[in-house]
Amino acid sequence: MIYSIIASIIFAIGYFGIATEHKYHINKASWALLTGGLLWVVVAIAGISHDIVDHKLEETGYEIFSLVVFLLAAMSLVEILISCGIFDALRTKMLEYHMTNHKQFMVIMTASFGLSAIVDNLTATIIMIQIARKFFKDSNLLVAACGIVLAANAGGAFSPIGDVTTIMLWIAGKFTVSEIVFQGIVPSIVIGLVAYFMLVRKIDDSTSDDTPQSQPRHTFSLGKKIIIASAGMSFILPVLFKLIHLPPVLGILTGLGITWFLVDLIGTRSEESRLSLKIEELIQKTDIASIKFFIGILLAVSALSTLGVLDTVSEYVYGAEQEVGRVIVGNVIIGAVSAILDNIPLTAITIDILETTDAALWVLLAICVGTGGSLLAIGSAAGVVAMGLVKELTFKKYFQIAFFPALVSFLSGVAVWGLQWQIFM
C-alpha cells in the first residue's frame, strides 16, 4: 500500500510538471522520462516478483517500439511532403480565389479537419496556421487559430492515424480501421460543424486582411510527383498491413523505405527532382522530444499498472463491474479531464484499466479524449503549438474565443455517438 501511495505522488508531481510546461518552460519529455524511471525504481524496491517485472517490461517494450517507430516514420514522411512543397502549393491555390474572410475561414477549418485525418492533428495545426497567416490578421487570426485547433482535433478523432491517442488505441487492438472511421466520422463531423458555426460569427468580414494580390504558382517535376504520391500512399499501407494481420508499424516503415529509396534514386538521376534537403536531414527534423515524451509516459503507466494503482483508478472511474452506462459516463469524464491533463497518459491509463471488448465504447473514448482537449489551450498538443505559433493567442484569449464552442461541440459529438449507439447497437 505504501508503495502505491509513493508511486501516485510521484506520478502526480510528474503530471503537474507536464501540464505546466508552457509556464515554467521545462520540457514535458524530461518530466515524463524522469517520472517513468522513478516509478520503476519504486517497482524494484516494492518486492514484486522478478518474473512479473520482466514480463511487464517486455510487454511495455513492444508497446513503446510499435508506437514510437510508427510516429517516427509518420513524422519523417510529413517532413518529406513539406520539403516537396505540397503545402505551399495548397496555400497558393487558395489565394487565387480571393475569397471573403468568412469563406476563407470555412476553407481553412475544412482543410484542417481533412488534413488531420491523414497526417495527424498536430502536423495539420502547424501547417494550417502557417497558411492562415497569409489570410488573417489581428482578431481574425486569433479566431482562425482557435478554429484550426478545434477542427484538427475533431478530424483526428475518427482516423486511426489522426491523433496519437487513436494510434495508441488502434495499435492496442481496441478497434479496427472500419470501426473507428464508420462509428467516429459522423460525431467528428458534427463536432467540426458546430465549432465552425459558433466561431464564424466571431470573424470580422468587414476588414481586409493580409491576402497578397499574387503568389508564384508552384510546379512539380515528375520526380517530385512520384515522391509525393509515394509518401501519400505510405499512410495507407498500415491499414493494408493490418488487414493481412501484420502490425501497422511494418506498413508505415515499408512506406518510408519505398519513399526513401525513390528520393535517393530520383535524386541521382535528375538535379531538377532533387529535394532541398537530403533525406537524412529531413528525418533529423522530426520532433524527437515528443517521441521521448511518449516513451516516458508508457513507462510510467506500465509501472503504475504493475503496482496495482490502476486497479483502484478503474474502480473509481468505471466502477467495479464496468457496466456499459458507467463506462460511457467514465469516457466522457476522461474526455473533459483531458482539457486539463494531457490526453496521451489518460489514454494509456484507460487502455490498462478498461476491460470492455466493445469497439463502440473505445470509439467513444477516442472521440472524447481527442476533442475534450479542445476546451482549453493546454488540453491538446494542437492547442499548445497554436499558442506557440501565434504569440498573441494567450491562454485567456483562447478561453474567451474557443471554450464555449469547444464545449458545445464536444457535447454534441457525444450526443450523436449516443444516438448512433441507440440505433445501431
PyMOL commands that set and color helices and strands:
alter all, ss='L'
color gray80, all
select helices_A, chain A and resi 2-19+21-24+28-45+50-84+86-95+101-119+121-132+138-156+164-171+177-202+222-234+237-243+248-269+279-284+288-307+309-318+324-337+343-353+359-375+377-379+381-389+395-424
alter helices_A, ss='H'
color red, helices_A
deselect
rebuild
show_as cartoon
